[in-house]
Amino acid sequence: MDDIDRADLEGPKIDRRTTVKLLGAAGMAGLAGCTGGGDGGDGGDGSDGGGDGGSTPTEGDGGDGSASTGGTLTAGWLTDQIEFLDPHKVDKGTQIEIHSNIYNGLLKLDQDVQIVGDAAQDWSLPDDSTFVFQLADGITFHNGEPLDAAAAKWSLERLQGMDTSPHVGKVTNVDEIEADGTELTVHLSQPYAPFVSFMLRGPGRAGTIVPEVAAENPDEFNRMPVGSGPFELTDRTSGESLTLEAYDDYWETDEDGNQLPYLDGVEIDLIPEPSTMWSAVEGGAVDFANLITGEFAQQAEGRDDIRIEAASSGEWSCLAPLCTNPADHEETVKWISGFDDVTQQWNGEDIPTSDARVRRALAKGIDREAIAERAWFGYAEPAHTLYSPAIGWLYDALGGEEPDPGQFYDPEGAEELLDEAGYTGDPRLELDVLCLPEDERELTVVQDQWSDIGIEAELNIQQQSSYWDNTYRYQQLVTAYGGAADVDPWMSDFKQLGYPDEETGEGAWQRPLYFDEEFSELLGEAHASPDLENRAEIYRDINAKLVEDAPFVMTTFPLNPKSFGPGVSGIGVQAGLSNFHRARLEQ
């Protein structure tokens, strides 16, 4: 990045201007934006010295430390299961929000959207391809083992060897790692400024540090992980709850020298149904909810006993139409799905969504502005491309709110495409759509809109635990799907839509079974280019291909409304996280 020099990337803090550029170049700009409830304020307990607070102080607290310390906060998590707590394996925001409280990274984002030190208190660049991190003294994992440079080196090298990790691409540019006491030196194969953003705890994930015990029993570590963060996981009931207790030997203090965290613990209840979550919020059964749907966030507006903060985490929602018969690519689909058998149900059957004209018709049949208002109650933005406002440089390069080309509402054009593809009956098409409970309101609007162009859609609503398995069974024509803007747009595209390659991991998350070599070649060109303007040109071609082929039918860029009960302050929600490091609960 020509406008960022080496000094801009050095610690102990990277200013907001440079951080936003880095996150934008890497795909995460705008992730800390908040809208919605509360009376404003400067973020309460989360000063730039600690960076993990961020929610608005409650009345009488003022963020000045006068609120009570201690106590156990009850939090609701909108999910029915937490599959991964190993940070090198996590692939969903609900998991990342929890592990951010259990681990430390080398670096972190503070509430002011600045990159600051976490385990690494300072860092420098002796040359454009070398990062030297100075770790704090005295950090220990929850099992008593030291977190020093050797531990951080082991953690990064572990990730390098995890070919199936969704985050391994963030360390492919690492040539060599050296450890000496508390000094960690990372040599890159070529200069790459956004690498520093990969070392963030939470959003970066690659920089989250795990101990060597992770290799002894990976399954048990994933279930009951050992970190070095302010809370340790002490109990867990699958599908029901997790218990976090304050780590007595946690190393971090606030600006006044007070031990962190302030809470004694956090009890996390898994609540899969949005209406049940709202009942828990409204009835005071939970002090904090990591996510409530827009319908209920709207109901909370103006109430004195519930505060809403809607944080943009760069997420996108879409529909993934089946692009090919899984049985025609049996070995590839076995690798993607992890199942030993591949469905044969489409043999000899018409797969209408295998025709790009039909997929484009599905995209043209959706009024995204109406979805944002009717289904999300304003807590979402229309998505006309895969690339959200969170990827600032790319979003702007494609045309911002009016990308050219993009997926726009054009019902007449949709009908013309269906005519051209030979679907002229009444109804023209019948589709089954696999989805989650939280998708129902959005998809009910889509059902109405598609019905207007002769497409009848039936919703197959499943809980997360069965939904994720069934997405890889490929027994439905359309799957409701979504993701988050990764630290680099290439990271997500490579896994989500790349031509499957078991050796490199490309295409490992393929939901639509979109196998296109030209698309993968463009991805490779984008990844290899260090020049931002050149990458933008390549991504214009990538975007045009995605609009033409429509392997994803985009719907919205959702916001994430979080709720805070009376007496709750200091929870950090930057980058869509839920950090309890500086949380307080008024007793």
Backbone hydrogen bonds, N-H to C=O, Kabsch-Sander energy under -0.5 kcal/mol:
donor,donor_aa,acceptor,acceptor_aa,energy
4,I,1,M,-1.8
8,D,5,D,-0.8
9,L,5,D,-0.7
9,L,6,R,-1.3
10,E,7,A,-1.1
11,G,123,W,-2.8
14,I,115,I,-2.9
15,D,13,K,-0.6
19,T,15,D,-3.0
20,V,16,R,-3.0
21,K,17,R,-1.7
22,L,18,T,-2.8
23,L,19,T,-3.1
24,G,20,V,-2.4
25,A,21,K,-3.1
26,A,22,L,-2.0
27,G,23,L,-0.9
27,G,24,G,-0.5
28,M,23,L,-5.9
29,A,23,L,-0.9
29,A,390,A,-0.7
31,L,28,M,-1.5
33,G,30,G,-1.4
35,T,310,A,-1.8
46,G,43,G,-1.7
47,S,45,D,-1.6
50,G,47,S,-1.3
51,G,47,S,-2.7
55,S,571,I,-0.9
61,D,58,T,-2.4
62,G,58,T,-1.4
64,D,61,D,-1.5
66,S,61,D,-0.6
70,G,262,Y,-2.9
73,L,71,G,-0.5
73,L,265,G,-2.1
75,A,73,L,-0.6
75,A,267,E,-3.0
76,G,288,F,-3.0
77,W,269,D,-2.9
79,T,77,W,-2.2
83,E,81,Q,-0.6
89,K,86,D,-2.6
90,V,86,D,-1.5
95,Q,92,K,-0.9
96,I,92,K,-2.0
97,E,93,G,-2.5
98,I,94,T,-0.6
98,I,95,Q,-0.6
99,H,95,Q,-2.6
100,S,96,I,-1.8
101,N,98,I,-2.0
102,I,98,I,-0.5
102,I,99,H,-0.9
103,Y,99,H,-1.9
106,L,199,M,-0.7
106,L,207,G,-1.0
107,L,199,M,-2.2
108,K,116,V,-2.3
110,D,114,Q,-2.5
113,V,110,D,-1.9
115,I,14,I,-1.0
116,V,108,K,-2.7
116,V,114,Q,-0.6
117,G,12,P,-0.9
118,D,106,L,-2.1
118,D,120,A,-0.6
119,A,105,G,-2.6
120,A,106,L,-1.8
121,Q,119,A,-0.7
121,Q,134,Q,-2.2
122,D,134,Q,-1.2
124,S,132,V,-2.1
127,D,130,T,-0.6
130,T,127,D,-1.5
131,F,186,V,-2.5
132,V,124,S,-2.9
133,F,131,F,-0.5
133,F,184,L,-3.4
134,Q,122,D,-3.0
135,L,133,F,-0.7
135,L,182,T,-3.4
136,A,119,A,-2.9
139,I,136,A,-0.6
141,F,145,E,-3.5
142,H,227,G,-3.0
144,G,141,F,-2.4
147,L,139,I,-2.9
148,D,146,P,-0.9
149,A,181,G,-2.2
150,A,181,G,-0.6
152,A,148,D,-2.2
153,K,149,A,-2.6
154,W,150,A,-2.4
155,S,151,A,-2.2
156,L,152,A,-2.2
157,E,153,K,-2.5
158,R,154,W,-2.3
159,L,155,S,-1.9
160,Q,156,L,-2.0
161,G,157,E,-1.3
161,G,158,R,-0.5
162,M,159,L,-1.7
163,D,161,G,-1.2
165,S,162,M,-1.8
167,H,88,H,-0.5
168,V,165,S,-1.1
170,K,167,H,-1.7
171,V,168,V,-1.8
172,T,169,G,-0.6
174,V,171,V,-1.5
175,D,173,N,-0.6
175,D,187,H,-2.9
176,E,187,H,-1.5
178,E,185,T,-2.8
180,D,183,E,-2.4
182,T,180,D,-0.6
183,E,180,D,-2.2
184,L,133,F,-2.8
184,L,182,T,-0.6
185,T,178,E,-2.7
186,V,131,F,-3.1
187,H,176,E,-3.1
187,H,185,T,-0.5
188,L,129,S,-3.5
188,L,186,V,-0.5
189,S,173,N,-2.8
192,Y,128,D,-0.5
195,F,192,Y,-2.0
196,V,193,A,-1.6
197,S,194,P,-1.3
198,F,194,P,-0.9
198,F,195,F,-1.0
199,M,195,F,-0.7
199,M,196,V,-0.8
200,L,197,S,-1.1
201,R,107,L,-2.7
205,R,200,L,-1.3
206,A,204,G,-2.7
207,G,198,F,-1.3
207,G,200,L,-0.6
208,T,205,R,-1.4
209,I,104,N,-2.6
214,A,211,P,-1.9
215,A,212,E,-2.1
216,E,213,V,-0.9
217,N,213,V,-1.0
221,F,217,N,-2.7
222,N,218,P,-2.3
223,R,219,D,-1.6
224,M,220,E,-3.3
227,G,225,P,-0.5
229,G,102,I,-3.0
231,F,101,N,-1.7
232,E,245,E,-2.8
234,T,232,E,-0.6
234,T,243,T,-2.4
235,D,243,T,-1.1
237,T,241,S,-2.5
238,S,236,R,-0.5
240,E,237,T,-2.6
241,S,237,T,-1.9
242,L,268,I,-2.1
243,T,235,D,-2.8
244,L,242,L,-0.5
244,L,266,V,-2.9
245,E,232,E,-2.5
246,A,264,D,-2.7
247,Y,230,P,-2.7
248,D,246,A,-0.7
250,Y,247,Y,-1.8
254,D,258,N,-2.3
257,G,254,D,-1.9
260,L,252,E,-1.9
262,Y,581,H,-0.7
264,D,71,G,-2.5
265,G,71,G,-1.3
266,V,244,L,-2.4
267,E,73,L,-2.7
268,I,242,L,-3.0
268,I,266,V,-0.6
269,D,75,A,-3.1
269,D,267,E,-0.6
270,L,240,E,-3.1
271,I,77,W,-3.1
271,I,269,D,-0.6
277,M,273,E,-2.4
278,W,274,P,-2.2
279,S,275,S,-2.0
280,A,276,T,-2.1
281,V,277,M,-2.4
282,E,278,W,-3.3
283,G,279,S,-2.3
284,G,281,V,-1.0
285,A,280,A,-1.8
286,V,280,A,-1.4
287,D,74,T,-2.7
288,F,74,T,-1.4
289,A,563,S,-1.9
290,N,76,G,-2.7
292,I,561,P,-2.3
296,F,293,T,-0.6
297,A,293,T,-2.3
298,Q,294,G,-2.5
299,Q,295,E,-1.2
300,A,296,F,-1.5
301,E,297,A,-0.8
301,E,298,Q,-0.7
303,R,300,A,-2.2
307,R,564,F,-2.5
309,E,562,K,-2.2
310,A,35,T,-3.4
311,A,309,E,-0.9
311,A,560,N,-1.7
312,S,33,G,-2.2
313,S,311,A,-0.5
316,W,483,G,-2.8
317,S,556,T,-2.9
318,C,481,Y,-3.0
319,L,553,V,-2.1
320,A,479,T,-3.4
322,L,477,L,-2.9
323,C,512,P,-3.4
328,D,325,N,-1.8
329,H,326,P,-1.8
330,E,327,A,-0.7
333,V,329,H,-2.8
334,K,330,E,-2.2
335,W,331,E,-1.8
336,I,332,T,-2.4
337,S,333,V,-2.8
338,G,334,K,-2.3
347,N,344,Q,-1.7
349,E,346,W,-2.4
354,S,351,I,-2.3
355,D,352,P,-1.6
356,A,354,S,-0.6
358,V,355,D,-0.8
359,R,355,D,-1.8
360,R,356,A,-2.6
361,A,357,R,-1.9
362,L,358,V,-2.3
363,A,359,R,-1.9
364,K,360,R,-2.6
365,G,361,A,-1.4
366,I,363,A,-1.3
367,D,365,G,-0.5
368,R,366,I,-0.9
371,I,367,D,-1.6
372,A,368,R,-2.4
373,E,369,E,-1.6
374,R,370,A,-3.3
375,A,371,I,-2.4
376,W,371,I,-1.3
377,F,373,E,-0.7
378,G,372,A,-2.4
379,Y,376,W,-2.2
380,A,378,G,-0.6
381,E,557,F,-1.9
383,A,555,T,-2.2
384,H,382,P,-0.6
388,S,386,L,-0.7
391,I,388,S,-1.8
392,G,390,A,-1.4
395,Y,391,I,-3.3
396,D,392,G,-2.3
397,A,393,W,-1.8
398,L,394,L,-1.9
399,G,396,D,-1.2
400,G,395,Y,-2.9
402,E,399,G,-1.7
404,D,398,L,-2.0
407,Q,384,H,-2.9
408,F,406,G,-0.8
410,D,364,K,-3.1
414,A,410,D,-2.3
415,E,411,P,-2.2
416,E,412,E,-2.0
417,L,413,G,-2.0
418,L,414,A,-2.2
419,D,415,E,-2.4
420,E,416,E,-2.5
421,A,417,L,-2.1
422,G,418,L,-0.5
422,G,419,D,-1.2
423,Y,418,L,-2.8
424,T,422,G,-1.0
428,R,454,G,-2.1
429,L,454,G,-1.5
431,L,456,E,-2.9
433,V,458,E,-2.9
434,L,432,D,-0.5
434,L,478,V,-2.4
435,C,460,N,-2.4
439,D,436,L,-1.6
440,E,436,L,-0.5
440,E,437,P,-1.3
443,L,439,D,-2.7
444,T,440,E,-2.2
445,V,441,R,-1.3
446,V,442,E,-1.9
447,Q,443,L,-2.9
448,D,444,T,-1.7
449,Q,445,V,-2.2
450,W,446,V,-3.2
451,S,447,Q,-2.3
452,D,448,D,-1.1
453,I,450,W,-1.5
454,G,451,S,-1.4
455,I,450,W,-2.5
456,E,429,L,-2.8
456,E,454,G,-0.5
457,A,455,I,-0.5
458,E,431,L,-2.8
460,N,433,V,-3.4
461,I,459,L,-0.7
462,Q,435,C,-2.7
466,S,463,Q,-0.6
467,Y,463,Q,-3.0
468,W,464,Q,-2.4
469,D,465,S,-0.6
470,N,466,S,-2.4
471,T,467,Y,-1.9
472,Y,468,W,-0.7
472,Y,469,D,-1.0
473,R,470,N,-1.1
474,Y,470,N,-0.8
475,Q,470,N,-0.6
478,V,432,D,-1.6
479,T,320,A,-1.7
480,A,434,L,-3.3
481,Y,318,C,-2.7
483,G,316,W,-2.0
485,A,314,G,-1.8
491,M,488,D,-1.4
492,S,488,D,-0.9
493,D,489,P,-2.2
494,F,490,W,-2.9
495,K,491,M,-1.4
496,Q,492,S,-3.5
497,L,493,D,-2.5
498,G,493,D,-1.1
501,D,506,E,-2.4
505,G,501,D,-2.3
506,E,501,D,-0.6
507,G,494,F,-2.8
508,A,505,G,-1.5
509,W,495,K,-2.4
510,Q,507,G,-1.5
515,F,513,L,-0.9
516,D,514,Y,-0.8
520,S,516,D,-1.7
521,E,517,E,-2.3
522,L,518,E,-2.1
523,L,519,F,-2.2
524,G,520,S,-2.3
525,E,521,E,-2.0
526,A,522,L,-2.3
527,H,523,L,-2.4
528,A,524,G,-1.9
529,S,525,E,-1.1
532,L,530,P,-0.5
535,R,531,D,-2.4
536,A,532,L,-2.3
537,E,533,E,-1.8
538,I,534,N,-2.2
539,Y,535,R,-2.8
540,R,536,A,-1.5
541,D,537,E,-1.3
542,I,538,I,-2.2
543,N,539,Y,-2.9
544,A,540,R,-2.2
545,K,541,D,-2.0
546,L,542,I,-2.3
547,V,543,N,-2.3
548,E,544,A,-2.1
549,D,545,K,-2.9
550,A,546,L,-2.2
553,V,319,L,-3.1
554,M,552,F,-0.8
555,T,317,S,-2.4
556,T,317,S,-0.5
557,F,381,E,-3.3
559,L,379,Y,-2.3
560,N,311,A,-1.8
562,K,309,E,-2.7
563,S,289,A,-1.5
564,F,307,R,-2.4
565,G,287,D,-3.0
568,V,565,G,-1.6
569,S,584,R,-1.9
570,G,55,S,-0.7
572,G,52,D,-0.8
572,G,579,N,-2.3
573,V,571,I,-0.6
576,G,573,V,-1.4
577,L,574,Q,-1.9
579,N,572,G,-2.9
582,R,570,G,-0.5
583,A,580,F,-1.0
584,R,569,S,-2.9
585,L,68,S,-0.5
586,E,567,G,-2.6
